[in-house]
Amino acid sequence: MSELFTVNQLAEEFGVTPRAIRFYEVKGLIAPRRAGTTRVFDRRDRARLLLVLRGKRLGFSLAEIREFLDLYDADHTQHSQINLLLARVRQRIAELEQQRRDLDQTLGELRLVESEAAAAMAGRPAAETEAETSGAERAAE
């Protein structure tokens, strides 16, 4: 007989709440069996849960995660799954790199506002403080 896990065991192992695991069950991402009134998960469910949690941590939607899991079930060679995963990972990397550029730009603008506000509070011309900030930003790069 295969090794079986309860909701609480998986929740403890993966550091999630039993409610989160039940949510993934309701969404059809995992499908435990019943042992009397207790839901039990086998190694396949455990592996699927691990993939769901990893996918969420990497920023994939539940729909995307379901697509990966469904492809695995349909294509045991994993070629389709790997091709889709590669495309989605590349897309996610591009999104994150754009977010990083946007964040860097926002941080630069906030630093400028900060220096202007600090200069105004100190009674110094903003141009002096801006020159200091620009020099510090160039040094940080």
N, C-alpha and C positions, 0 to 999 in steps of 0.2 A: 504494500500500500504506500502511496506517495505521502510525503510529509505535508501536513495540513497546518494552517495558521488561522487564528481568530482575528477579528477586526482589531482588538486591543493589542495583540502581539505585533501585528504589522504597524499599527499606529506608533507603538513604542519604538520599534526597530527603525522606522523612517522619520521619527520626530514630527509626525503630523497628528491631527486629532482623528478620533474614530469618525467624527462627522464628515471630515474631508474624504475619508475612504468611502463612506456611504454615498457621498455626493458623486464620486467617480463611478460608483456602482450604478447609481440612478442614471448617469449619463451613458451607461453601457460600455465604459472603458475596461471594466473588470466584471467578472461574472462568477461570484462564489456559489458554491453548492450549499445545500442544507444538510446538517447533521442533527436531526430533530428540529429544535427551534433555533439552533445556533447556525449562523452563516460561517462557513469555513472556506478558506482560500487555499488553492494548491500552489505548487511552485510556478506554474504558468501565470497565475494571477499575481503572484508576488513579483515576477519579472515584469509583467505589464505595468503594475503599479510603480515599480522603479523607473520604467521608461516614461510614464505619465509625469512623475515628479521631476525627473530630469528635464523633460520637455518644458514644463512650466517654469522651472528655474532658468532655462535658456530663453524664455520669453515667447514660446510658441503657444498658440491658442489651443483650446481643447479640440476644436474642429481639425486643426492641423495634426495634433497628436493622434486623434482617431484615424485620420487618413494614413498615418505611418503604421499604426497597429493593424488596420484593415489590410493594407498591402502585405504586411508580414504574413497574415493569415492566408491570403490569396496566393502569394508567391514565396514558397519556402526556399527558393534559391536566393532570395533577398535582393535580386538585381533591381526590380522596380522600386523597392523600398529605399535602397541605397541611392538610386538616381534621384528620387524625390527628396530624400533627406539632404543630399548634396546641394540641390537647387535651393531648398528652403534655408539651409545653413548659410549659403552664400548671400541670399536675400537678407537674412537676419544680420549678418556681418555688415552689409552695406547700410542697413537701417541704423545700426548702432554707431557706425563710423559717422554717419550724417548727424546723429544725435550728439556725438562728441564734438563735431565742428560747431554745431549750434550752441552747445553748452560753452565751448571756449569763447565764442563770440559774445554770448550773454555775460560771461564772467568778465571779459574785457570791458564791456559797457558798464557793468556794475562797479568795476574798479575805478573807472573814470568818474562815475557819479560820486563814488565814495571820496575820491581825492578832491573833487570840486566842493563837496559838502564840508570836508575837513578843512579845506583852504578857507572857505567862507567862515567857518567857525573860528579859525585862527586869525582871520583878518588879512590873509595873504592873497595875492592875486592867483586865480585858478590856473593861469598859464604856467606859473612856477611849479605848482604841484603837479600839473599834467606832465610837464617835462620830466619831473622826478619819477612819476608813475610809469611813463613810457620807457624811460631808461631801465627801470626795474623790471618791466615786462620783457624787454629785449634781453636783459641779462638772464632771466628765468628760462627763456627759450633755448 
